[in-house]
């Protein structure tokens, strides 16, 4: 369809070529009068193409969140074998830095996704993460591991985190919470795979080749995920096709629901990863379990996390997000406090399974309620980035503080004071659950039209 210099092709605007009743149609050209910029097409609600993208995003999540979930295996190996001169706290900084950069870099990758750089970030993030894994296989000193596993892989994961969620969000509306829950299940599945492979190979192949095998698995999953995400897809955007959202919205400082949401996530994330980091070492040092069984307890927690995420996401689609979110946050805190009374293998395995089941929902549920927390779409992206930026600080400092508390008053290299670690994890999550109840009250009071979604 030819257009003159002053005419705009509807295809260039991403609109349907079928004219509306209010447009003047010519057989050779369509002239659109000046007006507001075209709106993006409404979100789809499923379909084969959309669910294939859910599967592809789940595979990506298996890599970018699977390795942090698997870090308990690395923490155990570093503490007891490779980096015995380092403290539990200093080793925990490696894993928490990965998550911190993952979330913080996501604040920038979100606007880049808006203007069409999804494909660039997908390939660059996958290549950089795989490169970081291969470099980790050559690392033997703390600073080398800190740079490769902490810095390089953290930045790489940040390029992939929010764009994957945003892509799925474009394809669903009514079933968005369920789709997000399925995507987030890739994290514990990846954690299970990486933990089991690490446990089975580390004794025979050693650290270097075990990590290389993990890198090849990562490369294989990305090669499967790329076609699922991109083949025949029309919702990834072209470079320059959209408008980037702003990174900061000062009006958020005057919004009570925003701060209640932010502080809830902050305290929940402060304690969320502590059990996943320290379960293997606790099992081995405090309970005398063999290393293989110590790592299997993390697998049990990750497996139950899958069930918890799916159940909570389905419940959110039926009764609203806040009830499942409050329940899971409160029960996660309770189980961390109950961890202080665990002194044998049976109760410990029960704790691992139950904590994994209830804590798993704390990842997919918060993004589902945020459009109610911030009903203005013009600042939604900016405020979500601000909330996640503060949450990333909690993820950064929570586990290292727990690691430092575990070494208070100990004398030997194989001794730990786990009571302080357990109380810290439980109390900060309890504070987060209390903030969730306050958020619920605020949303019901201030967002009455959306009460049925809360």
Long-range contacts (C-beta under 8 A, 24 or more apart in sequence): 1-28, 1-29, 1-30, 2-28, 2-29, 3-29, 4-29, 7-31, 7-32, 8-32, 13-38, 14-38, 14-40, 14-41, 14-241, 37-243, 40-170, 40-242, 42-173, 43-169, 43-170, 43-171, 43-172, 43-173, 43-176, 44-170, 44-171, 44-172, 44-173, 44-235, 45-172, 45-173, 45-174, 45-175, 46-171, 46-172, 46-175, 46-179, 47-171, 49-171, 49-232, 49-233, 50-168, 50-171, 50-172, 50-179, 51-179, 52-228, 53-167, 53-168, 53-171, 53-228, 53-229, 53-233, 54-168, 54-171, 54-179, 54-182, 54-183, 55-228, 56-224, 56-225, 56-226, 56-227, 56-228, 56-229, 57-164, 57-165, 57-167, 57-168, 57-183, 57-186, 57-225, 57-229, 58-182, 58-183, 58-185, 58-186, 58-189, 59-186, 59-221, 59-222, 59-224, 59-225, 59-228, 60-122, 60-126, 60-160, 60-164, 60-186, 60-222, 60-225, 60-229, 61-164, 61-183, 61-184, 61-185, 61-186, 61-187, 61-190, 62-186, 62-187, 62-189, 62-190, 62-193, 62-221, 63-126, 63-129, 63-157, 63-160, 63-190, 63-218, 63-221, 63-222, 64-102, 64-125, 64-129, 64-156, 64-157, 64-160, 64-161, 65-102, 65-157, 65-184, 65-186, 65-187, 65-190, 65-191, 65-363, 66-186, 66-187, 66-188, 66-189, 66-190, 66-191, 66-193, 66-194, 67-98, 67-153, 67-190, 67-191, 67-194, 68-95, 68-98, 68-99, 68-102, 68-191, 68-273, 68-276, 69-187, 69-188, 69-190, 69-191, 69-194, 69-195, 69-276, 69-298, 69-302, 70-190, 70-191, 70-194, 70-195, 70-198, 70-298, 71-95, 71-98, 71-276, 71-277, 72-195, 72-276, 72-277, 72-278, 72-279, 72-280, 72-281, 72-295, 72-298, 73-194, 73-195, 73-198, 73-199, 73-280, 73-295, 73-298, 74-149, 74-198, 75-277, 75-278, 75-280, 75-281, 76-280, 76-281, 76-284, 76-291, 76-294, 76-295, 77-198, 77-202, 77-207, 78-145, 79-281, 80-281, 80-284, 80-414, 82-140, 82-207, 83-142, 83-145, 84-413, 86-142, 87-403, 87-404, 87-407, 88-278, 88-281, 88-403, 88-404, 88-406, 88-407, 88-416, 89-400, 89-401, 89-403, 89-404, 89-407, 90-142, 90-400, 90-403, 91-403, 92-277, 92-399, 92-400, 92-402, 92-403, 93-146, 93-150, 93-400, 94-145, 94-146, 94-149, 94-150, 95-149, 95-150, 95-273, 95-277, 95-399, 96-273, 96-395, 96-396, 96-397, 96-398, 96-399, 96-400, 97-146, 97-150, 97-151, 97-154, 97-396, 98-149, 98-150, 98-153, 98-154, 98-157, 99-154, 99-273, 99-392, 99-395, 99-396, 100-154, 100-392, 100-393, 100-395, 100-396, 101-150, 101-151, 101-154, 101-155, 101-157, 101-158, 101-392, 102-154, 102-157, 102-158, 102-161, 102-392, 103-158, 103-161, 103-388, 103-389, 103-391, 103-392, 103-395, 104-158, 104-388, 104-389, 104-392, 105-154, 105-155, 105-157, 105-158, 105-159, 105-161, 106-158, 106-161, 106-162, 106-385, 106-388, 107-162, 107-247, 107-385, 107-386, 107-388, 107-389, 108-158, 108-247, 109-158, 109-159, 109-160, 109-161, 109-162, 109-163, 110-162, 110-163, 110-166, 110-245, 110-381, 110-384, 110-385, 111-244, 111-245, 111-246, 111-247, 111-381, 112-163, 112-244, 113-162, 113-163, 113-166, 113-167, 113-237, 114-237, 114-242, 114-243, 114-244, 114-245, 114-381, 115-237, 115-239, 115-240, 115-241, 115-242, 115-243, 115-244, 116-236, 116-237, 116-238, 116-239, 116-240, 116-241, 116-242, 117-239, 118-163, 118-167, 118-236, 118-237, 119-230, 119-236, 120-239, 121-159, 121-160, 121-163, 122-159, 122-160, 122-163, 122-226, 122-229, 122-230, 123-226, 124-156, 124-159, 125-156, 125-157, 125-158, 125-159, 125-160, 126-156, 126-160, 126-222, 126-226, 127-156, 128-152, 128-153, 128-155, 128-156, 128-159, 129-153, 129-156, 129-157, 129-160, 129-218, 130-215, 130-218, 130-219, 130-222, 131-156, 132-156, 133-211, 133-212, 133-214, 133-215, 133-218, 134-211, 134-212, 134-215, 136-211, 137-207, 137-208, 137-209, 137-210, 137-211, 137-212, 137-215, 138-208, 165-367, 167-229, 167-235, 167-236, 169-367, 170-235, 171-235, 174-317, 175-317, 176-368, 177-313, 177-316, 177-317, 177-321, 177-364, 177-365, 177-368, 178-313, 178-314, 178-317, 180-313, 180-364, 180-367, 180-368, 181-309, 181-310, 181-312, 181-313, 181-314, 181-316, 181-364, 182-310, 182-313, 183-364, 184-309, 184-360, 184-363, 184-364, 185-306, 185-309, 185-310, 187-305, 187-363, 188-302, 188-303, 188-305, 188-306, 188-309, 188-356, 188-360, 189-302, 189-306, 191-276, 191-298, 191-299, 191-302, 192-299, 192-302, 192-303, 193-217, 195-295, 195-298, 195-299, 195-302, 196-299, 198-295, 199-291, 199-292, 199-295, 199-296, 245-380, 245-381, 245-382, 246-379, 246-381, 246-382, 247-382, 247-385, 248-382, 248-386, 249-379, 249-382, 249-383, 249-386, 251-379, 252-374, 252-379, 252-382, 252-383, 252-386, 255-374, 255-383, 256-442, 256-446, 257-373, 257-374, 257-439, 257-442, 257-443, 257-446, 257-447, 258-373, 258-374, 258-383, 258-387, 260-435, 260-438, 260-439, 260-442, 261-366, 261-369, 261-370, 261-373, 261-387, 261-439, 262-386, 262-387, 262-390, 262-391, 263-432, 263-435, 264-329, 264-432, 264-433, 264-435, 264-436, 264-439, 265-366, 265-387, 265-388, 265-390, 265-391, 265-394, 265-432, 266-390, 266-391, 266-393, 266-394, 266-432, 267-394, 267-428, 267-429, 267-431, 267-432, 267-435, 268-329, 268-332, 268-362, 268-428, 268-429, 268-432, 268-433, 268-436, 269-362, 269-391, 269-394, 269-395, 269-398, 269-432, 270-394, 270-395, 270-397, 270-398, 270-428, 270-429, 270-432, 271-332, 271-333, 271-336, 271-398, 271-402, 271-424, 271-425, 271-426, 271-427, 271-428, 271-429, 271-432, 272-332, 272-359, 272-362, 272-395, 272-398, 272-429, 273-395, 273-398, 273-399, 274-336, 274-398, 274-399, 274-402, 274-421, 274-424, 274-425, 275-301, 275-336, 275-339, 275-352, 275-355, 275-359, 275-425, 276-301, 276-302, 277-399, 277-402, 277-403, 278-399, 278-402, 278-403, 278-406, 278-418, 278-421, 279-352, 281-416, 282-348, 282-416, 282-418, 283-345, 283-348, 285-414, 285-415, 285-416, 286-416, 286-418, 287-343, 287-344, 287-345, 287-348, 289-345, 293-345, 297-348, 297-349, 297-352, 298-352, 300-349, 300-352, 300-353, 300-356, 301-352, 301-353, 301-355, 301-356, 302-356, 303-353, 303-356, 304-352, 304-353, 304-354, 304-356, 304-357, 304-360, 305-356, 305-357, 305-359, 305-360, 306-360, 307-357, 307-360, 308-356, 308-357, 308-358, 308-359, 308-360, 308-361, 309-360, 309-361, 309-363, 309-364, 311-361, 312-360, 312-361, 312-364, 312-365, 313-361, 313-364, 313-365, 313-368, 316-365, 316-368, 320-452, 320-453, 320-454, 321-365, 321-368, 321-369, 321-372, 321-453, 321-454, 322-369, 322-436, 322-439, 322-440, 322-443, 322-454, 324-361, 324-365, 325-361, 325-362, 325-365, 325-366, 325-369, 325-436, 326-433, 326-436, 326-437, 326-440, 327-358, 328-358, 328-359, 328-360, 328-361, 328-362, 328-365, 329-362, 329-429, 329-432, 329-433, 329-436, 330-430, 330-433, 330-436, 331-358, 332-358, 332-359, 332-362, 332-429, 332-433, 333-426, 333-427, 333-429, 333-430, 333-432, 333-433, 334-426, 334-430, 335-426, 336-422, 336-425, 336-426, 336-429, 337-422, 337-423, 337-426, 337-427, 337-430, 339-422, 339-425, 339-426, 340-419, 340-422, 340-423, 340-426, 369-443, 369-453, 369-454, 372-443, 372-447, 372-450, 372-453, 372-454, 373-439, 373-443, 373-447, 375-447, 375-450, 398-425, 398-428
